[in-house]
């Protein structure tokens, strides 16, 4: 069994290769004024996207694209587990 801390990252810019490496069950929440695409899935303002695999540590990268004007509020937060130790 893994032990983990709950952590988050704030994303405010497009990223063609956002790393999920080391994340457990990452979930993206859109606090932006406009839609955001994560791995080609559209997240509406106030919406969320579960991007992980249950009980697995992610190792890949995903594209993140903010839609709408650059002057609009851009805020996407990913919450995830960060493994700290393996235990019996």
N, C-alpha and C positions, 0 to 999 in steps of 0.2 A: 504494500500500500504506500502511496506517496503522501507526503505532507506538503502543504503549500500555503503561501501567503496570498491574500487577495490584493491585487495591485491594479493600477490603471495608467493609461497613457492618453494624452490629449493630442489630437491630430488637427492641424489647421491648414495644411497644404496638400496638394495632389502628391501622390507617391506611387510610381509605377511598380515598385518592389517593396512594399511594406512588409517587414519581417514578422512572422508569427512564431519564429523559432523560440522554443522553450515555454510557450504559452499553453495553459490547460483551459480548454473550453472558452476561448475568447468570444465575447459578445460586444458588438458595436452599437452605440446609442448615438443617434443624430440630434444634436442640439443646434444645428445650423438653420439658416433661414430657408434653404433650398434642399433639394434632394442630394444624396451622396450615393455613389456606386462603390460597392465593395465586392470584389470578385464577380463583377458584372451583375450583381443584385442591387436593385434600387432600394434605398432606405429613405422613406419620407421624413420630413421634420417631425420630431417626437417619436419616431419609430426605432426599432432595433433589428439587428441581424445576428443570429447565432452562427458563428463561423468555425466552430470547433467540432471535434469528435469526442464523445463522452469518454472520460477516463484515459485520454491519450494526450501526450505532449506533442504539440504541433511543430513542424520542421520547415514549412514552406513559406513563400512570399505571395502576397496578393496585391492587385492594383487597387488604389483608392482615388476616386475622381469626384471632386466637388462640382456640382452643376450650378448654373446661374452666374450672376455678376460677381466679380472678385471683390466688389465693394460690400457685398452682403456678408453677414456673419457666417463664419466657417468654424464649426466646432464639432468634432466627432470624438467620442471617448470610447476606448476599448477597455473593458474590464476583463481580467483573466486571473487564473491561478498561476503562481510562479513556484515551481517545485523547490523545496528546500532540503529534503532528505528522503531516502527510501527506508522504510521500516518493515518489520515483520508483522 
